[in-house]
Amino acid sequence: MALTPTKKIWMNGELVDWDKATIHVLTHSLHYGLGVFEGIRAYPASGGPAVFRLTDHIKRLFTSAHVLGIEIPYSLGELVEASKDVVRESGLEACYIRPLAYLGYGEMGLNPIPCKVDVAIACWPWGAYLGDEGIANGVRLKVCSWARHDPRSLPTAAKGTGMYVNSSLAKVEAVRAGYDEALLLTTEGYVSEGTGENLFVVKRGEVLTPPSSTVGALEGITADSVRRIIDDLGFGRVRETLLRRTDLYMAEEAFLTGTAAEIVPIASVDDRSVGDGKPGQITRAVQEQFFKAVRGEVGQYKDWVERVD
Ligand SMILES: Cc1ncc(COP(=O)(O)O)c(C=O)c1O
């Protein structure tokens, strides 16, 4: 998806012009993939743009950095304010925000300890990541041949830049085969997640999701919000359980959740329709409530919405 430039990018404490936000080719993270990032969305709300669970996302950035041994030289509060500055400066009502902490220029070799840590925050307009048609009518998924990386190989609890090689390999395989998105299984064959989304399944009226820590999935902030919405709407508590790919073939409904993707119904997996292939009742209800919540229109979730102005 092509980028639409905005005015400024926050880099190490300063707002710099979009075109000047550049790095040296010998930047450490570019070579060895050790960095952490976030994906956050701002939505139009009464009183100006509002960032969905901004503080929780920045907290996860710090947690990811802690897990990977990266020391971010700013406080949580500073990066929350910097994110708001970037959105305010862009003049956009709705946008995607990308904080990134990476090992900068000056050292080489696999020992990252001496490297300085640089931080940047950009934002840009970004429509539906899996397409408007996907949100409306569902996406076609393919179980891919790449297994989700094992928690013994990489710390799956961290949103680390290099870990997304796994997601990119999976995405390319699915897209080249004509599907919208890939579904990754663990090395044991249990359902893990999409390349950038968590997964929920409805079976016999019960909403199920794989346990993130066991299957190496990221603990999604959208997924956390969706669990609460599902419970509050009266569909019951979401149950964590290990799922096989056939559980998806036999599900009544299934959907993906993520900041970029938002809430996306799954129409089919490996060319087997999920339910009747159309977004189900629970999926629709969750979508409706989520899209109201992110705009600050649901009183009980107003804490999730952090206004820029
Ligand atoms: C691999 C992966 N899983 C799940 C998610 C969903 O997480 P969130 O809802 O916090 O965006 C993301 C997106 O950040 C992701 O990259």
The ligand as an SDF file (V2000), in Angstrom:
LIG
                    3D

 16 16  0  0  0  0  0  0  0  0999 V2000
    1.4600  -10.5570   14.3880 C   0  0  0  0  0  0  0  0  0  0  0  0
    0.3440   -9.7070   14.9160 C   0  0  0  0  0  0  0  0  0  0  0  0
   -0.6630  -10.2930   15.5760 N   0  0  0  0  0  0  0  0  0  0  0  0
   -1.6980   -9.5760   16.0540 C   0  0  0  0  0  0  0  0  0  0  0  0
   -1.7590   -8.2180   15.8840 C   0  0  0  0  0  0  0  0  0  0  0  0
   -2.9210   -7.4380   16.4420 C   0  0  0  0  0  0  0  0  0  0  0  0
   -2.5120   -6.6270   17.4900 O   0  0  0  0  0  0  0  0  0  0  0  0
   -3.2390   -5.2470   17.8080 P   0  0  0  0  0  0  0  0  0  0  0  0
   -4.6760   -5.5660   17.9390 O   0  0  0  0  0  0  0  0  0  0  0  0
   -2.6490   -4.8230   19.0970 O   0  0  0  0  0  0  0  0  0  0  0  0
   -2.9510   -4.3380   16.6910 O   0  0  0  0  0  0  0  0  0  0  0  0
   -0.7270   -7.5570   15.2090 C   0  0  0  0  0  0  0  0  0  0  0  0
   -0.7410   -6.1000   15.0220 C   0  0  0  0  0  0  0  0  0  0  0  0
   -0.0790   -5.3810   15.7310 O   0  0  0  0  0  0  0  0  0  0  0  0
    0.3490   -8.3130   14.7230 C   0  0  0  0  0  0  0  0  0  0  0  0
    1.3400   -7.7280   14.0490 O   0  0  0  0  0  0  0  0  0  0  0  0
  1  2  1  0
  2  3  1  0
  2 15  2  0
  3  4  2  0
  4  5  1  0
  5  6  1  0
  5 12  2  0
  6  7  1  0
  7  8  1  0
  8  9  2  0
  8 10  1  0
  8 11  1  0
 12 13  1  0
 12 15  1  0
 13 14  2  0
 15 16  1  0
M  END
$$$$
